[in-house]
């Protein structure tokens, strides 16, 4: 047990979410509990993780979740380990919720220079319905930027996806490549805007952010057969788009090849997403939890072949693998499933409540109280 890596989980504590300041001590080694010296409250070592109040060995949970994220069908896991389907579903829901929190804490901080982003959506069969799942990818680092699930493919659905991209990006020069869906154009123009403050009363005027480029790869089909492809520049100039593609080494023209490959990765990782599958999802909530879990595993736990580098290991040149999170500078090592399940997302810093009413009178320096 290491108190220096722990933080207080009490929302009312002034030191909540702060680690390494010496205000956390070990309360019980037997029960794996810590205590905050500021608010005097105790908390378990597994607080704010999927392992909190879990009465099953964490190693078994890690194995089951690893199998789920590698395309193993749920009935095979139930038959092999003698578990109940509802138990596995609850583990998946916990892990998916935790993965979304980890993604928001580490990826959606607005500190990434994405340079080139691709987005696409696929439809997924559920029991009695069809839902849409949209994904976004930073091409140079292969970092998954998030996804959305919706029963309809409308403007609000695409706008939420673009907002997740905006939450990750530091906008300098950003190329966004999408398919021919019109909602992408409306969403990008609505999300990537900044206010112009003039000092006058009223709402400031919103203008498009400089450096945002938008290109569409439009596919023309006849009887479900691809007959032609059209590259359309919606925002920006051909020279600016070619410059970004050359600097990032991601092709010679507008394309959506990388996000299509990510779609194939998700289809291989989740058995219900496979084409002509008999294992259908029961609800969009299950798809949402599975999407966040697979996306977080893809970012932090799976080494990407295109990101391999040659480096010195014990004085010898060897090929070193990298995860997308390592390539983006979010972590310095490849995570394991157990490490992900033990990772606790800290609370935001404590903000003192705003004082209401008339401020207290200031006593002059050296004067009588």
C-alpha positions in Angstrom: 0.0 0.0 0.0 1.4 3.4 -1.1 -0.4 6.4 0.4 1.5 8.8 -1.9 -0.4 7.5 -4.9 -3.8 7.8 -3.3 -6.2 10.8 -3.1 -9.2 11.7 -1.0 -12.6 10.8 -2.5 -14.7 13.1 -0.3 -16.4 15.7 -2.5 -16.5 18.2 0.4 -12.8 17.8 1.3 -10.5 20.8 0.3 -7.8 18.3 -0.6 -9.9 16.0 -2.8 -8.3 14.6 -5.9 -4.8 15.6 -4.8 -2.1 12.9 -4.5 1.4 13.0 -3.2 0.9 15.9 -0.6 1.3 13.7 2.5 -2.3 14.1 3.7 -3.2 10.4 3.1 -2.2 7.7 5.6 -2.8 4.0 5.9 -5.9 3.3 8.1 -6.0 -0.5 7.9 -3.7 -2.9 5.9 -6.0 -5.8 6.5 -9.0 -4.1 5.0 -7.0 -2.1 2.5 -8.2 1.3 3.6 -6.7 4.7 3.7 -7.6 7.9 5.7 -7.5 11.5 4.7 -5.9 13.7 7.4 -7.8 16.8 6.3 -11.4 15.5 6.5 -10.7 12.4 8.7 -12.7 10.2 6.4 -11.6 6.7 5.4 -11.9 5.0 2.0 -11.1 1.7 0.4 -8.1 1.3 -1.9 -10.5 0.2 -4.7 -12.7 3.3 -4.5 -13.6 4.9 -7.9 -12.6 1.7 -9.7 -14.6 -1.2 -11.2 -13.2 -3.4 -8.4 -15.0 -1.4 -5.6 -17.2 -3.7 -3.5 -16.5 -6.5 -6.0 -16.7 -10.0 -4.4 -15.0 -11.8 -7.2 -11.3 -12.2 -7.8 -10.1 -9.3 -9.9 -7.9 -11.6 -12.0 -11.0 -13.5 -13.2 -12.7 -10.2 -14.0 -9.7 -9.1 -16.0 -9.7 -12.4 -18.0 -13.4 -12.3 -18.8 -13.2 -8.6 -19.9 -10.1 -9.4 -22.0 -12.0 -12.2 -23.8 -15.0 -10.0 -24.4 -12.7 -7.3 -26.0 -11.1 -9.9 -28.3 -14.2 -11.1 -29.9 -15.1 -14.1 -27.6 -18.9 -14.6 -27.6 -20.6 -14.3 -24.2 -22.1 -17.9 -24.3 -18.5 -19.3 -24.6 -17.4 -17.4 -21.5 -20.5 -18.5 -19.5 -19.9 -22.1 -20.4 -16.1 -22.0 -19.7 -16.2 -20.2 -16.4 -19.6 -21.2 -15.1 -20.8 -17.6 -14.7 -24.2 -16.0 -15.0 -24.9 -13.8 -18.0 -26.2 -11.1 -15.8 -22.9 -11.1 -13.8 -20.8 -10.7 -17.0 -23.2 -8.0 -18.2 -22.7 -6.1 -14.9 -18.9 -6.4 -15.2 -19.1 -5.0 -18.7 -21.3 -2.1 -17.6 -18.9 -1.2 -14.8 -15.9 -1.4 -17.0 -17.5 0.6 -19.7 -18.5 3.4 -17.3 -15.0 3.4 -15.9 -13.4 3.5 -19.4 -15.5 6.5 -20.3 -14.3 8.3 -17.1 -10.6 7.4 -17.9 -11.0 8.7 -21.4 -12.5 12.0 -20.2 -9.7 12.4 -17.7 -6.7 11.5 -19.9 -7.8 12.2 -23.5 -10.5 14.9 -23.5 -8.3 17.6 -21.9 -8.0 19.8 -25.0 -4.2 19.4 -25.0 -3.6 17.2 -28.1 -2.3 18.5 -31.5 -4.3 16.1 -33.6 -3.4 17.4 -37.1 -5.5 14.9 -39.0 -8.8 13.4 -37.8 -11.1 11.0 -39.6 -14.7 10.1 -38.5 -17.2 7.6 -39.7 -20.4 5.8 -38.5 -21.5 2.2 -38.8 -24.9 0.6 -38.1 -25.2 -2.2 -35.6 -28.0 -4.8 -35.2 -29.6 -5.1 -31.8 -32.6 -7.2 -30.8 -35.6 -5.8 -32.6 -33.8 -2.6 -33.8 -30.8 -1.0 -35.5 -28.6 1.6 -33.9 -25.7 3.7 -35.2 -22.2 4.0 -33.7 -19.9 6.8 -34.8 -16.2 6.8 -34.1 -13.4 9.4 -34.5 -9.6 8.8 -34.9 -6.5 10.9 -34.8 -4.6 9.5 -37.7 -0.9 10.4 -36.9 -1.0 8.7 -33.5 -3.9 6.3 -34.2 -5.6 7.6 -31.0 -9.3 6.9 -30.7 -11.0 10.1 -29.7 -14.3 8.8 -28.6 -17.6 7.6 -30.0 -21.4 8.0 -29.8 -24.3 5.6 -30.0 -27.7 6.7 -31.3 -30.9 5.1 -32.7 -30.9 7.7 -35.6 -28.2 9.1 -37.8 -29.1 12.8 -37.5 -27.4 16.1 -37.0 -27.5 15.9 -33.2 -25.8 12.5 -33.3 -22.9 13.8 -35.5 -22.6 17.0 -33.5 -22.0 15.1 -30.3 -19.2 13.2 -32.0 -17.5 16.4 -33.3 -17.8 17.9 -29.8 -15.7 15.0 -28.5 -13.1 15.7 -31.1 -13.1 19.4 -30.1 -12.7 18.5 -26.4 -9.5 16.7 -27.3 -7.9 19.1 -29.7 -5.7 22.1 -29.6 -6.7 23.8 -32.8 -3.6 24.9 -34.8 -4.0 23.2 -38.1 -6.6 20.4 -38.2 -7.7 18.4 -41.2 -11.0 16.5 -40.8 -11.8 13.9 -43.3 -15.3 12.4 -43.4 -17.7 10.7 -45.8 -20.5 12.4 -47.8 -23.0 12.8 -44.9 -24.2 16.4 -44.9 -24.5 16.5 -41.1 -20.7 16.5 -40.8 -20.4 19.9 -42.6 -23.1 21.4 -40.3 -21.5 19.9 -37.2 -18.0 21.0 -37.9 -19.0 24.6 -38.7 -21.1 24.8 -35.6 -18.6 23.3 -33.1 -15.3 24.8 -34.3 -16.2 28.4 -33.6 -14.8 30.9 -31.2 -16.4 34.1 -29.8 -15.2 37.6 -30.8 -15.3 39.9 -27.8 -15.7 43.5 -28.7 -16.5 44.9 -25.3 -20.1 45.6 -26.2 -23.2 44.2 -24.4 -24.8 41.1 -25.6 -23.7 37.8 -26.9 -20.4 37.9 -28.8 -20.3 37.0 -32.5 -19.0 33.5 -33.3 -16.5 33.1 -36.2 -14.9 29.9 -37.6 -11.6 28.9 -36.1 -8.7 29.5 -38.4 -6.8 26.4 -39.4 -9.7 23.9 -39.5 -9.8 22.1 -42.9 -12.7 19.8 -43.9 -12.7 17.3 -46.7 -15.2 14.7 -47.8 -14.7 11.4 -49.5 -18.0 10.8 -51.4 -18.6 7.2 -52.6 -21.0 6.7 -55.5 -22.6 3.2 -55.6 -25.0 1.4 -57.9 -26.8 -1.6 -56.6 -24.5 -1.7 -53.6 -21.4 -1.7 -55.8 -18.8 1.1 -55.7 -18.6 2.8 -59.1 -16.8 6.1 -58.4 -15.2 8.2 -55.6 -15.2 11.9 -55.3 -12.9 14.1 -53.2 -14.6 17.3 -52.2 -12.9 20.2 -50.3 -15.6 21.8 -48.1 -13.3 24.1 -46.0 -9.8 25.2 -46.8 -7.6 25.1 -49.8 -6.0 22.2 -51.8 -2.5 23.4 -50.9 -3.3 23.5 -47.1 -4.8 20.0 -47.2 -1.8 18.5 -49.1 0.6 20.2 -46.7 -1.1 18.5 -43.7 -1.2 15.1 -45.5 2.5 15.4 -46.4 3.6 16.5 -42.9 1.7 13.6 -41.2 2.4 11.0 -43.8 -1.2 9.9 -44.0 -1.8 9.7 -47.8 -1.7 11.9 -50.9 -5.4 12.9 -51.0 -8.6 13.1 -48.9 -9.4 9.6 -47.7 -11.2 7.7 -44.9 -9.0 4.6 -45.0 -7.8 4.8 -41.4 -11.2 5.2 -39.8 -12.5 2.3 -41.9 -9.6 0.2 -40.6 -10.6 1.2 -37.0 -14.2 0.1 -37.8 -12.8 -3.3 -38.8 -10.9 -3.5 -35.5 -14.1 -2.8 -33.5 -15.9 -5.5 -35.5 -13.2 -8.0 -34.7 -13.0 -7.0 -31.0 -16.8 -7.3 -30.4 -18.6 -10.4 -31.4 -22.0 -8.7 -31.8 -20.5 -6.3 -34.3 -19.4 -9.1 -36.7 -21.4 -9.3 -39.9 -24.1 -12.0 -40.0 -23.7 -12.6 -36.3 -26.3 -14.4 -34.2 -25.1 -12.8 -31.0 -27.1 -9.6 -31.1 -27.0 -6.9 -28.4 -30.0 -6.4 -26.3 -29.8 -2.6 -25.8 -27.9 0.4 -26.9 -26.5 0.7 -23.4 -24.6 -2.6 -23.8 -23.2 -1.3 -27.1 -22.1 2.0 -25.5 -20.3 0.2 -22.6 -18.6 -2.2 -25.0 -17.6 0.6 -27.3 -15.9 2.6 -24.5 -14.2 -0.5 -23.1 -12.8 -1.6 -26.5 -11.8 2.0 -27.3 -9.9 2.4 -24.1 -8.2 -0.9 -24.5 -7.2 0.1 -28.0 -5.7 3.4 -26.8 -3.8 2.2 -23.7 -3.4 -1.6 -23.8 -3.0 -2.7 -27.4 0.3 -2.0 -29.3 -0.3 -0.8 -32.8 1.8 -2.2 -35.6 2.1 1.1 -37.5 3.6 2.8 -34.4 6.5 0.5 -33.9 9.9 2.2 -33.4 13.5 1.0 -33.3 15.2 1.8 -30.0 18.0 0.7 -27.7 17.1 -2.0 -25.2 20.0 -3.1 -23.0 22.5 -1.7 -25.5 20.9 -3.5 -28.5 18.7 -2.2 -31.3 15.3 -3.7 -31.0 11.8 -3.0 -32.3 9.8 -1.3 -29.6 6.0 -1.4 -29.7 3.8 1.5 -28.9 0.1 2.0 -28.0 -1.7 5.0 -29.4 -1.7 6.6 -26.0 2.1 6.3 -25.8 2.4 7.8 -29.3 0.2 10.8 -28.1 2.3 11.3 -24.9 -0.5 10.3 -22.6 1.4 7.5 -20.9 4.9 6.0 -20.9 4.1 2.3 -20.9 1.6 -0.2 -22.2 -1.2 -0.8 -19.7 -2.6 -4.2 -18.7 -6.3 -5.0 -18.1 -5.6 -5.3 -14.3 -3.9 -1.9 -14.3 -6.9 -0.3 -16.1 -9.3 -1.8 -13.6 -7.2 -0.5 -10.7 -6.8 3.0 -12.1 -8.8 5.5 -10.1 -9.9 8.7 -11.8 -9.3 11.7 -9.4 -12.0 14.2 -8.6 -11.7 17.7 -10.0 -9.9 20.2 -7.6 -12.0 21.6 -4.8 -13.4 25.1 -5.4 -14.4 27.1 -2.3 -18.1 28.1 -2.3 -18.8 31.6 -3.4 -19.6 33.9 -0.4 -22.9 35.6 -0.6 -24.1 38.8 1.0 -22.2 41.9 1.9 -18.4 41.4 2.3 -17.0 41.8 5.9 -15.6 45.2 6.9 -11.8 45.4 6.6 -10.0 46.5 9.8 -7.3 49.1 9.1 -3.8 47.9 9.7 -2.7 48.7 13.2 -6.2 49.9 14.2 -8.3 48.8 17.0 -10.4 45.6 16.4 
